[in-house]
Amino acid sequence: MSVLISKGDITGGDCNGNGYVDQDDLFILVQDWLRKDGTYPGDLNLDEEVNIKDFSLMSKNWLKESVIANTLKLGIVTDIHNSYRTDVYGGRHYVDAENKAQQSVNQFVTTGVDAIFCLGDSVDSYTDAITGNPTKMEIIADILNNNSGGIPVYWAIGNHDCYTIYYDKNDWLADVGQAETYFYVDIENLRCVILDTGFSSSGASWPEGYNYTDAHICLDELNWLENTLEDADDRGMCSVLFSHYPMGACNTYHDLVNAEEVREIMVNHKVIALFSGHRHCYVHSTLLGNNSLGQPIHHIVLEGCVNGDFEEGYGAHFIVSVKDVGTLEKIEGYYSGSSMKCTTWTNGGAGNTSWNDPCNWSNGVPSDGDLVIFNDTSTTGPEDDLNQGNITLLELRIESEFTGSIGGGIVGNYLYINADTLTLKGGYSDSRIKGNFNTVNALEGNGTTQKILMGYAETTIGTLNMDMNNEDWQILFWCAGFVDSVNLSQGRIRANMGNYGDVVMTGGIFELSNSSDASTSLNSIDVQGGLFFTNGDNHSKSLGKLLIHGGDIDINGENLTVVDGIELYATPNSFFNKPDQLFDITVKENASLTFTLNGGSFSVTGAF
C-alpha cells in the first residue's frame, strides 16, 4: 500500500529514506525520544522536540511504502478554432490557428512534456470539419498527433466540435484517433481524467439537444468519475481533471450547468486541479474548495490559442508542472515561444495584503514577463509598495469579479505593461489603479463598473479599445495622460490633461475635462455616434481635426479650438436612432467653438 509521502520525507515517517515506514524508522525515533531544542531525525513534526506527537505521525503510515515524488510536465492547449474564416471576431485570428498549433507542439517537444492535452474547440464550425481534403479538423489532429515526437496526445471535446448531426462525436473521435470522449490515463503516480461536458440537461449527448449555454456532464459520467477518483485514491494516487467547460470559475453561462455536482465529487478525493478552456481568457481560482488532503483544488481556465495576432506574438499554450504527490508547482504560459508565468492574486494564507508576499499569489510574486490576474479569488487588493523596483508584465488582467482596489502595490515604482495588453473587465466600486503605466500597446476593457482612476504620474498607452456595457464604466486619466489612439463604442472616458491621440467614437461618451491650468488635446476625433463634450473650468481644449458622422457634440463652458478644420458627413445617426437628425453641435453660454484651417477661421459663439 502506497501513501502520499516522498521517499526520504521525514515528516511522513520515512526517516532513513529507504522508501518504507518500518522498524528501522521506529528505532531512529526511539533513539531521539524526548530530545528537545534541536534538529533530530525523529522530530517528524519539526517542532524541535521528539515526543508522542511524532510517534502518532509515524503510526499513521506504519508499514506503508512511500511514493517517490515525480515532477511531471503537462502541455495544454485549448480553443484552436481552426477555420476557413479569414475575419477577426472577438479577438480570434482564425487564419493563424495552424501556425499557433504547430508552435504549441514545438514548445511541448522542446520542453519535453510527459503528455499533451487539447481541451476542445479545435475547429470553429462543422463546415471546417467536413470541408476540404484534408479538413481543418484533420489538419489540427495531424499537427498535434504526428508532430509530438512520440509524446502522447489526449483530447477533450468542445462545443464547437460536436454541435451538428453533420459532424458529431463519433466523427470527432475518428479524426483525433481516440476511442472515448471521457476516460483516464495514469502518468507515473498521477491520474489524468479527461471529461466530456457535451450533454444537455436531459442527459442527451450532443448534438442531440445542443445548446452551448446548457452544458452538462451526464449521470453515467458522474458515477464513472466518482469510481475513477476513488480507485485513484485507493492506489495512493492524486488526480488532475481536464474539461472544455469551466466549472464555476467564470460565474457565467459559459460554466458547466451542473458544476456543483462535479465539485461535490472532487472535494472528497485527492484532486489537485481542474484545467478548462472555452472562455478564451485566463482565470485561476481556488473557489472549488479543498480536496480530501485538505489542500485547495486549483481551477485554471486557459487562454484560447486562437486569440490574438500570430505576427504580434500571440498563440497561447501552457506547460504545467505537477508533483504526483499532490502539488501544483508551476504554470507557465507561452506566447510566440516566450515563457511567462501566470499568477493570480489570492490574498491567502499570509495574513497581510503585501504584493511581495508569495503566499498572496497562486504562482508566486509577479516578475518580469508574467501574466498577472485579479479576479474573484480575493476581493482585497494589495496595499503596500513594490519593494523590488520596476517591474515589466506581459499582461495585467482585472476581471469583472474583482471588487477590490489595486493601489499601494504599484505606487512609487513603475509598473510596466510591455508589448501586449492591459485588460480591464469591470467589477469596481470607485476603485482605482494608481501608478505609472508605460509602453502599453493595447488597453482593452469591457464589463460594467464605476470608475478606474489611472495615472498619478505619467500614463502612456498605445491603443485604448473601450467597449463597456454601461456608461457608468469610466476610465479617468488623472494628471498627464498620453494615448496614441482611442476606439470607443460604449462606456465613458474622462480625459483630464494630456494628449489622447486619434479618437474614433461609434458610441459612448468621451469627455475632455480640466481641473488645472494644463491643457487637454486630441490629434483628431471622428464622432460616428455617442456624445463628445468638453467640461471643466474654462481652460483651453485643442483638437487637430473634428470629423462628425453622427452623434452629438456639446461644448459646455469651454473654449474649444479645432486647428485643422471640421468635416461634416451626412450619415444618419443610427446610434441615437435619429434618422432625421444627422448630428447635434451645442455651444453653451459663455463658451466658444473655433474652427481654423489654412490660415482662415470660422468662429461660433452660442447655439449652433
C-alpha positions as CSV (number, residue, x, y, z in Angstrom):
1,M,0.0,0.0,0.0
2,S,1.4,3.4,-1.0
3,V,1.0,6.7,0.8
4,L,1.4,10.2,-0.4
5,I,4.8,10.9,1.1
6,S,8.1,11.4,-0.7
7,K,10.9,8.9,-0.3
8,G,13.0,10.2,2.5
9,D,10.3,12.6,3.7
10,I,10.9,12.7,7.4
11,T,7.5,14.3,8.1
12,G,5.9,11.2,6.6
13,G,7.9,8.9,8.8
14,D,10.5,7.6,6.3
15,C,13.4,8.8,8.5
16,N,16.1,6.7,6.8
17,G,14.9,7.4,3.2
18,N,14.6,3.7,2.1
19,G,11.1,4.0,0.8
20,Y,9.3,2.3,3.7
21,V,8.0,3.3,7.2
22,D,9.1,0.3,9.3
23,Q,11.1,-0.8,12.4
24,D,14.3,0.9,11.2
25,D,12.5,4.3,11.3
26,L,11.0,3.4,14.7
27,F,14.5,2.7,16.0
28,I,15.6,6.2,14.9
29,L,12.6,7.7,16.7
30,V,13.4,5.8,19.9
31,Q,17.0,7.0,19.8
32,D,15.8,10.6,19.7
33,W,13.0,10.1,22.2
34,L,12.3,13.2,24.4
35,R,15.1,15.2,22.9
36,K,14.5,18.9,22.7
37,D,15.7,22.2,21.2
38,G,17.5,20.7,18.2
39,T,17.1,19.1,14.8
40,Y,16.7,15.4,15.0
41,P,15.7,12.7,12.5
42,G,13.0,11.6,14.9
43,D,11.4,15.0,15.0
44,L,8.7,14.2,12.5
45,N,6.6,17.4,13.0
46,L,9.6,19.6,13.0
47,D,8.8,21.3,16.4
48,E,12.3,20.7,17.8
49,E,11.0,18.1,20.2
50,V,10.6,14.3,19.9
51,N,7.6,13.0,21.7
52,I,4.2,11.3,21.4
53,K,3.2,13.6,18.6
54,D,5.9,12.3,16.4
55,F,5.1,8.7,17.3
56,S,1.5,9.3,16.3
57,L,2.6,10.6,12.9
58,M,4.7,7.5,12.3
59,S,1.9,5.2,13.3
60,K,-0.4,6.6,10.6
61,N,2.0,5.4,7.9
62,W,3.3,2.3,9.6
63,L,4.5,-0.4,7.2
64,K,3.4,1.6,4.2
65,E,5.5,2.2,1.2
66,S,6.4,5.8,0.4
67,V,6.0,7.3,-3.1
68,I,8.9,8.9,-4.8
69,A,7.7,12.3,-5.8
70,N,7.9,12.8,-9.5
71,T,7.6,16.2,-11.2
72,L,5.6,15.8,-14.3
73,K,5.2,18.4,-17.1
74,L,1.9,18.6,-18.9
75,G,1.5,20.6,-22.1
76,I,-2.0,22.1,-22.5
77,V,-3.6,23.9,-25.5
78,T,-7.2,24.8,-26.0
79,D,-9.6,26.6,-28.3
80,I,-7.6,26.5,-31.5
81,H,-10.6,27.2,-33.7
82,N,-9.0,26.2,-37.0
83,S,-11.3,27.5,-39.7
84,Y,-11.7,28.7,-43.3
85,R,-12.8,32.0,-41.9
86,T,-10.5,34.9,-42.7
87,D,-12.1,37.6,-40.5
88,V,-11.2,38.5,-36.9
89,Y,-14.0,38.0,-34.5
90,G,-13.8,38.8,-30.8
91,G,-10.0,38.9,-31.0
92,R,-9.9,35.5,-32.7
93,H,-7.5,35.3,-35.6
94,Y,-8.7,32.2,-37.4
95,V,-6.1,32.3,-40.2
96,D,-3.3,31.9,-37.6
97,A,-4.7,28.8,-36.0
98,E,-2.5,26.2,-37.7
99,N,0.7,28.2,-37.1
100,K,-0.2,28.6,-33.4
101,A,-1.0,24.8,-33.1
102,Q,2.4,24.0,-34.6
103,Q,4.1,26.5,-32.4
104,S,2.5,24.9,-29.3
105,V,3.7,21.4,-30.3
106,N,7.2,22.6,-31.0
107,Q,7.3,24.1,-27.5
108,F,6.0,21.0,-25.9
109,V,8.6,18.9,-27.7
110,T,11.4,21.3,-26.8
111,T,10.4,21.3,-23.1
112,G,10.0,17.5,-23.1
113,V,6.5,17.3,-21.5
114,D,5.2,14.0,-20.4
115,A,1.8,14.4,-22.1
116,I,-0.2,16.8,-24.2
117,F,-3.8,17.7,-23.6
118,C,-6.1,19.6,-26.1
119,L,-9.2,20.9,-24.3
120,G,-11.6,21.3,-27.2
121,D,-12.9,23.6,-29.9
122,S,-10.2,22.5,-32.3
123,V,-12.3,23.8,-35.2
124,D,-14.7,26.7,-35.3
125,S,-17.7,25.1,-37.1
126,Y,-18.8,21.8,-38.6
127,T,-18.1,23.0,-42.1
128,D,-14.4,23.3,-41.1
129,A,-14.5,19.6,-40.0
130,I,-16.1,18.2,-43.2
131,T,-14.8,20.5,-46.0
132,G,-11.5,20.1,-47.7
133,N,-9.1,17.2,-48.2
134,P,-7.7,17.2,-45.6
135,T,-10.3,19.1,-43.5
136,K,-9.4,21.7,-40.9
137,M,-10.0,19.2,-38.1
138,E,-7.8,16.6,-39.8
139,I,-5.0,19.2,-40.1
140,I,-5.1,20.1,-36.4
141,A,-5.2,16.4,-35.4
142,D,-2.2,15.7,-37.7
143,I,-0.2,18.7,-36.3
144,L,-0.7,17.6,-32.7
145,N,-0.7,13.8,-33.1
146,N,2.1,13.4,-35.7
147,N,4.5,16.1,-34.7
148,S,4.7,15.5,-31.0
149,G,7.8,13.4,-31.1
150,G,6.1,10.4,-29.6
151,I,4.6,12.4,-26.7
152,P,1.0,11.1,-26.2
153,V,-1.8,13.5,-27.0
154,Y,-5.2,13.4,-25.3
155,W,-8.3,15.2,-26.5
156,A,-11.3,16.7,-24.7
157,I,-14.3,17.5,-26.8
158,G,-15.6,21.1,-27.1
159,N,-19.0,22.5,-28.0
160,H,-17.7,23.7,-31.5
161,D,-16.6,20.1,-32.1
162,C,-20.0,18.4,-31.9
163,Y,-23.0,20.7,-32.3
164,T,-24.5,19.3,-35.5
165,I,-25.5,16.0,-37.0
166,Y,-23.2,16.7,-39.9
167,Y,-20.2,16.3,-37.6
168,D,-20.9,14.5,-34.3
169,K,-18.8,13.0,-31.5
170,N,-18.2,9.8,-33.5
171,D,-16.8,11.8,-36.4
172,W,-14.6,13.8,-34.0
173,L,-13.3,10.6,-32.3
174,A,-12.3,9.2,-35.7
175,D,-10.5,12.4,-36.6
176,V,-8.5,12.7,-33.4
177,G,-7.8,8.9,-33.2
178,Q,-9.4,8.3,-29.8
179,A,-11.9,5.7,-28.6
180,E,-13.8,7.6,-25.9
181,T,-14.9,11.1,-25.1
182,Y,-14.3,10.6,-21.4
183,F,-11.6,8.4,-19.9
184,Y,-8.4,8.5,-17.8
185,V,-4.7,7.8,-18.2
186,D,-2.2,7.2,-15.4
187,I,1.2,9.0,-15.8
188,E,3.6,7.8,-13.1
189,N,1.5,8.3,-9.9
190,L,-0.8,10.9,-11.4
191,R,-4.3,10.1,-12.7
192,C,-5.3,12.4,-15.6
193,V,-9.1,12.4,-16.1
194,I,-10.5,13.7,-19.4
195,L,-14.1,14.7,-19.2
196,D,-16.9,15.2,-21.7
197,T,-19.0,18.3,-21.0
198,G,-21.2,17.9,-24.1
199,F,-24.5,16.7,-22.7
200,S,-27.9,18.5,-22.4
201,S,-30.0,18.9,-19.3
202,S,-31.9,15.8,-20.3
203,G,-28.8,13.7,-20.5
204,A,-28.8,13.6,-24.3
205,S,-25.3,13.5,-25.9
206,W,-24.7,16.4,-28.2
207,P,-25.5,17.2,-30.9
208,E,-28.9,15.9,-29.7
209,G,-30.4,18.8,-27.6
210,Y,-27.4,21.0,-28.3
211,N,-27.4,24.4,-26.5
212,Y,-24.0,25.8,-25.7
213,T,-25.4,27.5,-22.6
214,D,-26.8,24.3,-21.3
215,A,-23.7,22.1,-21.0
216,H,-23.8,19.2,-18.5
217,I,-21.9,16.1,-17.5
218,C,-24.4,13.2,-17.7
219,L,-25.3,11.0,-14.8
220,D,-23.4,8.0,-16.1
221,E,-20.3,10.1,-16.4
222,L,-20.7,11.5,-12.9
223,N,-20.9,7.9,-11.5
224,W,-17.9,6.9,-13.6
225,L,-16.0,9.9,-12.2
226,E,-16.7,9.0,-8.6
227,N,-15.5,5.5,-9.2
228,T,-12.4,6.6,-11.1
229,L,-11.3,9.1,-8.4
230,E,-12.0,6.6,-5.6
231,D,-9.9,4.0,-7.4
232,A,-7.1,6.5,-7.7
233,D,-7.3,7.3,-4.0
234,D,-7.1,3.6,-3.2
235,R,-3.9,3.3,-5.2
236,G,-2.3,6.2,-3.4
237,M,-2.6,8.4,-6.5
238,C,-3.6,12.1,-6.9
239,S,-5.8,13.2,-9.8
240,V,-5.9,16.1,-12.3
241,L,-9.1,16.8,-14.3
242,F,-9.4,18.2,-17.8
243,S,-12.6,19.6,-19.4
244,H,-13.7,22.0,-22.1
245,Y,-16.3,23.9,-20.0
246,P,-15.2,25.6,-16.8
247,M,-17.0,24.7,-13.6
248,G,-17.8,27.9,-11.7
249,A,-14.6,29.9,-12.3
250,C,-16.2,32.2,-14.8
251,N,-19.6,32.6,-13.0
252,T,-21.4,33.0,-16.3
253,Y,-23.5,30.9,-18.7
254,H,-20.1,29.7,-20.0
255,D,-19.7,27.5,-17.0
256,L,-20.9,23.9,-16.8
257,V,-24.5,24.0,-15.5
258,N,-24.2,21.1,-13.1
259,A,-20.7,22.1,-11.9
260,E,-21.8,21.8,-8.3
261,E,-22.4,18.1,-8.7
262,V,-18.9,17.7,-10.1
263,R,-17.4,19.8,-7.3
264,E,-19.1,17.6,-4.6
265,I,-17.3,14.7,-6.1
266,M,-13.9,16.4,-6.4
267,V,-13.7,17.6,-2.8
268,N,-14.0,14.1,-1.5
269,H,-10.9,12.9,-3.4
270,K,-7.3,13.7,-3.9
271,V,-7.9,16.1,-6.8
272,I,-5.1,18.6,-7.3
273,A,-6.5,20.7,-10.1
274,L,-9.1,21.1,-12.9
275,F,-8.0,22.6,-16.2
276,S,-10.6,24.0,-18.6
277,G,-10.9,26.1,-21.8
278,H,-14.0,27.6,-23.6
279,R,-13.9,31.1,-22.1
280,H,-10.9,32.3,-24.0
281,C,-9.4,34.1,-21.0
282,Y,-7.1,33.1,-18.2
283,V,-8.7,32.5,-14.7
284,H,-7.1,30.9,-11.7
285,S,-9.4,30.2,-8.8
286,T,-9.5,28.0,-5.7
287,L,-13.2,28.5,-5.1
288,L,-14.0,24.8,-5.7
289,G,-12.9,24.2,-2.1
290,N,-10.3,21.8,-0.5
291,N,-9.7,18.2,-1.5
292,S,-9.6,15.2,0.8
293,L,-6.0,16.1,1.6
294,G,-7.1,19.5,2.9
295,Q,-5.4,21.3,0.0
296,P,-7.2,23.8,-2.3
297,I,-8.3,22.5,-5.7
298,H,-6.9,24.8,-8.3
299,H,-9.3,25.6,-11.1
300,I,-7.4,27.1,-14.1
301,V,-9.3,28.3,-17.2
302,L,-6.8,28.8,-20.0
303,E,-6.4,31.4,-22.7
304,G,-7.7,30.4,-26.2
305,C,-4.9,29.6,-28.6
306,V,-6.8,31.4,-31.4
307,N,-6.8,34.7,-29.5
308,G,-4.6,37.4,-30.9
309,D,-2.5,38.1,-34.0
310,F,0.2,35.5,-34.5
311,E,2.6,38.1,-36.0
312,E,2.3,40.2,-32.9
313,G,3.3,37.3,-30.7
314,Y,0.1,35.6,-29.7
315,G,-0.6,31.9,-29.7
316,A,-1.3,30.7,-26.1
317,H,-0.3,27.4,-24.8
318,F,0.7,26.3,-21.3
319,I,3.1,24.0,-19.5
320,V,2.0,22.8,-16.1
321,S,4.5,21.3,-13.6
322,V,2.8,18.9,-11.2
323,K,4.2,16.7,-8.4
324,D,2.4,13.4,-8.4
325,V,2.2,13.5,-4.6
326,G,-0.3,16.3,-4.7
327,T,1.3,19.6,-5.5
328,L,0.7,22.0,-8.4
329,E,4.2,23.6,-8.7
330,K,4.1,26.0,-11.6
331,I,2.0,27.2,-14.6
332,E,4.0,28.6,-17.5
333,G,2.2,30.3,-20.3
334,Y,3.8,30.8,-23.7
335,Y,3.2,33.5,-26.3
336,S,5.2,33.1,-29.5
337,G,7.6,30.8,-27.7
338,S,8.3,33.3,-24.9
339,S,7.8,31.9,-21.4
340,M,5.6,33.7,-18.9
341,K,4.3,32.8,-15.5
342,C,0.6,33.1,-14.8
343,T,-0.1,34.2,-11.3
344,T,-3.3,35.2,-9.6
345,W,-3.7,37.4,-6.6
346,T,-5.3,35.3,-3.8
347,N,-4.5,37.2,-0.7
348,G,-4.5,33.8,1.0
349,G,-2.6,32.4,4.0
350,A,-0.2,35.3,4.6
351,G,-2.3,37.3,6.9
352,N,-1.4,40.5,5.1
353,T,-2.1,42.3,1.8
354,S,1.5,42.6,0.6
355,W,2.2,42.4,-3.1
356,N,5.6,41.0,-2.3
357,D,4.5,38.0,-0.2
358,P,4.4,34.8,-2.3
359,C,1.6,33.4,-0.1
360,N,-0.7,36.1,-1.6
361,W,-0.2,34.7,-5.1
362,S,-1.3,31.5,-6.8
363,N,2.0,31.1,-8.5
364,G,4.5,33.3,-6.7
365,V,5.2,37.0,-6.7
366,P,4.9,38.5,-10.2
367,S,8.2,39.1,-12.1
368,D,9.1,40.5,-15.5
369,G,7.2,39.0,-18.4
370,D,4.4,37.5,-16.3
371,L,0.6,37.4,-16.8
372,V,-1.0,38.8,-13.6
373,I,-4.7,38.2,-12.7
374,F,-7.0,39.8,-10.3
375,N,-10.4,38.0,-10.1
376,D,-12.9,36.7,-7.5
377,T,-10.3,34.6,-5.8
378,S,-9.9,37.6,-3.5
379,T,-11.8,40.9,-3.0
380,T,-9.0,42.6,-1.2
381,G,-6.2,44.0,-3.3
382,P,-2.5,44.7,-2.4
383,E,-1.9,47.7,-0.3
384,D,1.8,48.1,0.0
385,D,4.5,49.4,-2.3
386,L,6.6,47.3,-4.6
387,N,10.0,46.9,-2.9
388,Q,11.8,45.2,-5.8
389,G,11.7,48.3,-8.0
390,N,10.3,48.5,-11.5
391,I,8.5,45.5,-13.0
392,T,7.5,44.8,-16.6
393,L,4.5,42.5,-17.0
394,L,3.4,40.8,-20.2
395,E,-0.2,41.5,-19.2
396,L,-2.3,42.7,-16.3
397,R,-5.9,41.5,-16.2
398,I,-8.5,42.8,-13.8
399,E,-11.6,40.5,-14.2
400,S,-15.2,41.5,-13.7
401,E,-15.5,39.6,-10.4
402,F,-12.7,41.5,-8.6
403,T,-14.2,44.2,-6.4
404,G,-11.1,45.3,-4.6
405,S,-8.6,48.1,-5.2
406,I,-5.2,47.8,-6.6
407,G,-3.4,50.7,-5.1
408,G,-0.3,50.7,-2.9
409,G,1.1,47.6,-4.6
410,I,2.2,49.6,-7.6
411,V,2.7,53.1,-6.3
412,G,6.2,54.6,-6.0
413,N,7.7,52.3,-8.6
414,Y,6.9,51.9,-12.3
415,L,4.6,49.0,-13.3
416,Y,5.2,48.5,-17.0
417,I,2.8,46.5,-19.2
418,N,5.1,45.7,-22.0
419,A,4.3,44.6,-25.6
420,D,0.8,43.3,-25.1
421,T,-2.4,44.1,-23.2
422,L,-3.7,45.7,-20.1
423,T,-7.2,44.2,-19.8
424,L,-9.9,45.8,-17.6
425,K,-13.1,43.9,-17.0
426,G,-15.2,45.8,-14.6
427,G,-16.1,44.9,-11.0
428,Y,-15.0,48.1,-9.4
429,S,-16.8,50.3,-6.9
430,D,-14.9,53.6,-7.1
431,S,-11.7,51.6,-7.2
432,R,-8.5,52.7,-8.7
433,I,-5.2,51.7,-10.2
434,K,-2.6,54.1,-9.0
435,G,0.8,54.2,-10.5
436,N,2.7,54.6,-13.8
437,F,1.8,52.7,-16.9
438,N,4.3,52.8,-19.8
439,T,4.8,51.2,-23.2
440,V,1.4,49.6,-23.4
441,N,0.4,48.8,-27.0
442,A,-3.2,48.0,-26.2
443,L,-5.6,48.6,-23.4
444,E,-8.8,46.7,-23.7
445,G,-11.8,46.9,-21.4
446,N,-15.3,45.5,-21.2
447,G,-17.8,45.0,-18.4
448,T,-19.8,47.1,-16.0
449,T,-18.3,49.1,-13.2
450,Q,-17.9,52.6,-12.0
451,K,-14.5,54.1,-12.2
452,I,-10.9,53.3,-12.7
453,L,-8.5,56.1,-11.9
454,M,-5.3,55.9,-13.8
455,G,-2.1,57.9,-13.6
456,Y,-1.0,59.8,-10.6
457,A,2.1,60.4,-12.7
458,E,2.6,59.9,-16.4
459,T,0.3,57.4,-18.0
460,T,1.4,56.2,-21.5
461,I,-0.7,53.8,-23.6
462,G,-0.6,52.8,-27.2
463,T,-4.2,51.9,-28.1
464,L,-7.2,52.1,-25.8
465,N,-10.1,49.9,-27.0
466,M,-13.1,50.5,-24.8
467,D,-16.4,48.6,-25.2
468,M,-18.1,48.8,-21.8
469,N,-21.7,47.7,-21.1
470,N,-22.6,50.8,-19.2
471,E,-21.9,54.5,-19.3
472,D,-21.1,54.3,-15.6
473,W,-17.9,52.4,-16.5
474,Q,-15.3,55.2,-16.6
475,I,-11.7,55.4,-17.2
476,L,-10.5,58.7,-15.7
477,F,-7.0,59.8,-16.7
478,W,-5.8,62.0,-13.9
479,C,-2.8,64.2,-14.4
480,A,-0.7,63.7,-17.5
481,G,-2.1,61.0,-19.9
482,F,-0.7,60.1,-23.3
483,V,-2.6,57.7,-25.6
484,D,-1.7,57.1,-29.2
485,S,-5.3,56.2,-30.2
486,V,-8.7,55.5,-28.7
487,N,-11.6,53.4,-30.0
488,L,-14.7,54.0,-28.0
489,S,-18.0,52.1,-28.7
490,Q,-19.5,52.0,-25.2
491,G,-18.7,53.4,-21.8
492,R,-17.2,56.7,-20.8
493,I,-13.7,58.2,-20.9
494,R,-12.8,61.3,-19.0
495,A,-9.6,62.8,-20.3
496,N,-8.1,65.2,-17.7
497,M,-4.9,66.8,-19.0
498,G,-2.5,65.3,-21.6
499,N,-2.8,64.3,-25.2
500,Y,-5.1,61.5,-26.4
501,G,-4.1,61.0,-30.0
502,D,-6.7,59.9,-32.6
503,V,-10.1,59.1,-31.3
504,V,-12.8,57.2,-33.1
505,M,-16.3,57.1,-31.5
506,T,-19.1,54.8,-32.5
507,G,-20.9,55.2,-29.2
508,G,-20.3,56.0,-25.5
509,I,-19.2,59.3,-24.1
510,F,-15.8,61.0,-24.5
511,E,-15.3,64.0,-22.2
512,L,-12.4,66.5,-22.3
513,S,-12.1,67.8,-18.8
514,N,-9.6,70.1,-17.0
515,S,-9.2,70.7,-13.3
516,S,-6.0,72.7,-13.5
517,D,-4.3,75.2,-15.8
518,A,-2.9,72.5,-18.0
519,S,-4.5,71.9,-21.4
520,T,-6.0,68.7,-22.9
521,S,-5.7,67.9,-26.5
522,L,-6.6,65.4,-29.2
523,N,-4.9,64.9,-32.6
524,S,-8.4,64.2,-34.1
525,I,-11.7,62.9,-33.1
526,D,-14.1,61.1,-35.5
527,V,-17.6,61.2,-34.0
528,Q,-19.7,58.5,-35.6
529,G,-22.0,58.0,-32.7
530,G,-22.3,58.8,-29.0
531,L,-21.5,62.0,-27.3
532,F,-18.3,64.1,-27.3
533,F,-18.3,67.0,-25.0
534,T,-16.0,69.4,-23.1
535,N,-16.4,70.2,-19.5
536,G,-14.3,71.9,-16.8
537,D,-13.1,75.2,-15.6
538,N,-12.8,77.3,-18.8
539,H,-9.3,76.0,-19.7
540,S,-8.5,75.6,-23.3
541,K,-9.0,72.4,-25.3
542,S,-7.3,71.7,-28.6
543,L,-8.4,69.4,-31.4
544,G,-6.5,68.6,-34.5
545,K,-9.4,67.7,-36.7
546,L,-13.1,67.2,-35.9
547,L,-15.0,64.8,-38.1
548,I,-18.7,64.3,-37.5
549,H,-20.5,61.4,-39.0
550,G,-23.2,61.4,-36.4
551,G,-23.6,61.6,-32.6
552,D,-23.6,64.8,-30.6
553,I,-21.0,67.5,-29.7
554,D,-21.6,69.6,-26.6
555,I,-19.2,72.5,-25.7
556,N,-20.0,73.2,-22.1
557,G,-18.4,76.3,-20.5
558,E,-15.2,75.7,-22.5
559,N,-13.1,77.2,-25.3
560,L,-12.5,74.6,-27.9
561,T,-10.2,75.2,-30.9
562,V,-10.1,72.9,-33.9
563,V,-6.8,73.7,-35.6
564,D,-7.1,71.5,-38.7
565,G,-10.7,72.2,-39.6
566,I,-14.0,70.3,-39.4
567,E,-15.7,67.9,-41.7
568,L,-19.4,67.2,-41.5
569,Y,-20.8,64.0,-43.0
570,A,-24.4,63.4,-44.0
571,T,-24.6,60.0,-42.4
572,P,-27.7,59.0,-40.4
573,N,-27.1,58.7,-36.6
574,S,-28.1,55.1,-36.0
575,F,-26.6,55.1,-32.5
576,F,-29.1,57.5,-31.2
577,N,-31.8,56.3,-33.6
578,K,-32.3,59.8,-35.1
579,P,-32.5,59.2,-38.8
580,D,-33.9,62.7,-39.3
581,Q,-31.1,64.4,-37.4
582,L,-27.6,63.9,-38.7
583,F,-25.7,65.4,-35.7
584,D,-26.0,68.0,-32.9
585,I,-23.5,70.6,-32.1
586,T,-24.4,72.6,-29.0
587,V,-22.3,75.5,-27.7
588,K,-23.4,76.5,-24.3
589,E,-23.5,80.1,-22.9
590,N,-20.0,81.6,-22.2
591,A,-18.4,79.0,-24.4
592,S,-16.8,79.2,-27.9
593,L,-16.1,76.8,-30.7
594,T,-13.5,77.9,-33.2
595,F,-12.5,76.1,-36.5
596,T,-9.3,77.1,-38.1
597,L,-8.0,75.8,-41.5
598,N,-5.2,77.0,-43.8
599,G,-5.0,80.3,-42.1
600,G,-8.7,81.0,-42.2
601,S,-11.1,80.7,-39.4
602,F,-14.8,80.1,-38.7
603,S,-15.9,81.1,-35.2
604,V,-19.2,80.1,-33.5
605,T,-20.5,81.5,-30.2
606,G,-23.8,80.5,-28.8
607,A,-26.2,77.8,-30.1
608,F,-25.2,76.1,-33.3
